[in-house]
Amino acid sequence: MTGPQRGGWTASVGEPTRLILLRHGQTPSSVRRLYSGRGNPALTEIGHAQAAGAAGLLASTGIDAIVCSPLDRARQTADEVNVGRGLDFRIDEGLIETDFGEWEGLTFGQARDRDPELHGRWLGDTSVAAPGGESFDEVHARVEAALRRILAERPGGTVLVVSHVTPIKTLLRIALDAGPQLLYRLHLDLASISIADFYPDGGASVRLVNRTAQL
């Protein structure tokens, strides 16, 4: 996968930092469709194959560094891409998945039945947190800080960011300058690749969303 070329129709100026956003592969929790935030399941056999498929898509793409969530499912996915590359690799706690608190390990229906009023508000209000967890507004703040760190470290470079569905959606939301409804309406598959360019003047351009090896 060579990826979209830099430049194109944009008012932004300067050389952008390109972020290749890779969601981790399948875990037992994703198979069962559980809320999986700070829990730390490893990739399944299929998850490893999905990560290897993503690595194949990125085989011809120049990457300067990898920045990764601390959770095992993200690190294992990053390792698949890094085979034979030996890229600079950094963990950033800001890229960890949402803390779902007491809903961790529950299905959507179980969380809804347990806390019906709160769950309903949580689905439409990014300031609302799961019991004992964090809100999407809190996730946004730490992901935005992680983005600033990456842009300061690798100006004009290409960085593979390996993370989870909510942080990746948040990075795309920032790039698009979109409202919070994007979090609820954008679908990201396991081991999917999205690409966003962030320019030194503060502009951004989303180049690709939700590319998978299965397409």
Buried (B, 14 or more C-beta within 10 A) or exposed (E): BEBBEBEEEEEBEEEBBBBBBBBBBBBEBBEEEBBBBBBEBEBBEBBBBBBBBBBEBBEEBEBBBBBBBBBBBBBBBBBBBBEEBEBBBEBBEBBBBBBBBBBBBBEEEBBBEEBEEBBEEBEEEBEBBBBEBBBBEBBBBBBBEBBEEBBEBBEBBBBBBBBBBBBBBBBBBBBBEBEBEBBEEBEBBBBBBBBBBBBBEEBBBBBBBBBBBEE
